Amino acid sequence: MKTFTKNSMMTLAAITALICTSLPLSAAGAAHTIIPAPKQITLGAGSMPLTAQSRIVVLDPKLEAHASALQEEIWTLTNLKLAKVNAGPKAGDIVLKINPAIQADEDILAPKDMQLVKTRDMAHTISVTDTAVVEGWDTRAVCEGTASILLSIVEQQGKYSIPQMKVRDWPQADFSGTMIDCGRQWIPVDTLKVLVENCRLYKVRYIQLHVGDDQGYSMPSKAYPKLGSKNGSCCEGVPPKVWTWEEMEELEAFASARGVGIVPELETPGHHQAMARAYGHPFNGPGCMDMASERLYLGLDTIVGEMCSIFKSAPYFCIGCDEANNGTGAGPRAQIYKRRHAIPNDAQSVRNGYEIYVVHMKRMADMLRKYGKLTIAYENFPNDGRLKNDIIPLIWYPNAVAHEYQKQGWTTITVPWNEEPNWNMYLCNGSVLKRTDRVLGASSMMWQMSAVCIVNGWAQNVSHRSERTWGPDNINNTPEYKAMKEKSRERADRLSTPVKMQMDGVDGGAVVRAQNFLTGRMVFGGKLKVTLAAANPQGGQIHYTLDDSEPTQDSPVYTQPLMFEKTFMLNSALYFGNQKIGGTSRAKYDWINIDGWISDWSLSGPYKVEGKIGKDLFDVEFAPEKNEPATWIPFKKPQPPDVVWNVNFGSYPGFGEHMVGYFRCQIYSPKAQPAHLFTTTNDGEKTFFNGKLIHSANAKRNLSEGEKTDITLNEGWNHLLIKQINWTGGWTAKARILSPAGKRMDDIKIKPE
């Protein structure tokens, strides 16, 4: 037996080096494959077989819902349908117990009785011998223990087992979270469930739902049924729709059964325009909500109450409060309001818009306490020390301010804009916090992204910050850890998005541009073959849609690869009998004409003149331009899905700002014929065809689809030489040749000489 604790000399890197071949459901033998790494783990030499005779033993009624969720997850991973019983355990069983006596070895900052206190609750233990016993301080702690079980299941030759181990584990702090923007683009409930399943596996305890913004509003309301009726969108996405009340109750139950809390976020007083378009009163105002209007607080109380009646498991509620300084205190009721209200924890009457905002924060916090919630807000609100016991700031702007909030006595949540190489929950945008500071945890923010982005990356990558929020000293930047992370992602995908999509170009077709950061759309040209396959052992049928609707059992059944030569939206889901397995896999691809792009070049450079900047090099003739001897190197084609014909000089040693590079090729034509030559450079360029200058531009610019020049191809070989001048920044070029009708010229040949 080997025992590892957080103080051990053997770090996670060493552990993962031993076990990185055990996922996904492959390899065998006792292996720690748990992300985030447990505080204490002892690995045994044997394993407990997991068979059809194994059961899930539930020893507390509070665990019934979770046991049902675990039952489904194990079936999804292994095709073993374990019985759920309330009997005494036997060999091969997974036993679930609540044990309030289990304590952590260190203090944890967490909410208790509407206060943030240091506690040693929330720990769990795992003991796998001939049974697998998971004990937790409460239901969520048990859920976190079974997440480790799911990540530990091993498959070998069609048989399943759980490595023998003993684990004691607990979170560093209560809040490990991620925020999803549901106010800019439509996020289906199915996508939110995909996120829940990934958060559950990686012990991300909270999902913050940003339900409304200036563009749209997604949350149902019985009191204000027109909310969401005037939605728009951003990033060329689908405008947010309004979920149903029943969908939200189902989401809460789904998440709660997996130990994940849903934190609702109602943006106030800014980012409110979608609400204001539907109801000018009470939700509109001068630049932001009219915080001096009593009708506003009646409306907010109603909506907050509705949300809290659905989302019961999380003790937090976010009220936004970022980028809302325009118009505060400018409403028609402001003067009367000032006389009637005092500053929180102060006898001074409100004097200005800033203090109206401070009162707003206090009123919202008091409102939420009434519903059993603590108040979270973005750091952009008034930093008034009189609110420090009422508001938990999310420190997310790219400024080193977290330590200043700590000095003033605030409790903070770390949301770094950019992560330092050794990031953890105590490092926030340049602020280095102490382990004794009141840091409630850490989160990550997803603004404006689409459902495709969430399903194809964001959901799985919640593991990254979770690792060093759950355990700030854990190691997550080694090759061994990265390999384990990729394998755990395959496990997560089996549970959450079991339909795998493989894209292959046909007859010269190809994916030519990687995923757009916000829309999730890919770009391809020519013909694309899409193969769908189920990653789970159950088999079943894959159903799909091509109109961005949700696939159901009535949707077409996938039977053979799909061929596309135009823009498409493909959603696919796996069904076994009447049951949908996991969530919907999503892909959006835009078609472009890729005919004629040249990807065979030789390159020369870099060339520069001391003291001359980019634009001054335009008229300087270097050796290739003067047809003098020069050193040429072959063009290294980028690997798909990068654009294979983009000549990126910046990827070659020595190329930088205020320099010149040349690239050339020869074009063979069996006859004299007209053609169109398109050239694009970042920045300036000169294009020579058969020794003559045919196009030039001395300008700083981004890469586009090309500027057209009419040329005549001579019979035989023709010479193309392009000079590119880099001013600053990116240094990329490309060129294509098409017929006068804009078609591919099949009779020409290219060689890089």
Secondary structure, DSSP 8 states (H G I E B T S, - for coil): -EEEETT-SS-HHHHHHHHTTSTTT-S-SS----SS--SEEEEEEEEEEE-TT-EEEE-SGGGHHHHHHHHHHHHHHHS---EEE-S---TT-EEEEE-TT---SS-EEEEETTEEEEE--S-EEEEESSSEEEEESSHHHHHHHHHHHHHH-EEETTEEEEEEEEEEE--SBSEEEEEEE-SSS---HHHHHHHHHHHHHTT--EEEEE-B-SS-B----SSSTTTTTT---STT--------HHHHHHHHHHHHTTT-EEEEEEEESSS-HHHHHH-HHHH--SSS--TT-HHHHHHHHHHHHHHHHH--S-SEEEEE-SS--TTTT-STTHHHHHHH-B-TTS--B--SHHHHHHHHHHHHHHHHHHTT-EEEEETTS---GGGTTTEEEEE-SSSS-HHHHHHTT--EEE--SS--TT--TTEETTEE--TTS-EEEEEEEE-S--HHHIIIIITTTHHHHHHHHH-TT---SSHHHHHHHHHHHHHHHHHH--EEEEEEEEEEEEEEE---TTT--EEEEEEEEEEEEE-STT--EEEEESBS----TTS-B--S-EEESS-EEEEEEEEETTEEEEEEEEEEEEEE--TTB----EEEEEE--TT--GGGGTT---GGGGT-----EE-----TTS-TT-EEGGGSTT--SSEEEEEEEEEEESS-EEEEEEEEESSEEEEEETTEEEEEE-------S-EEEEEEE-SEEEEEEEEEEE-SS--EEEEEEE-TTS---TT-EEE--
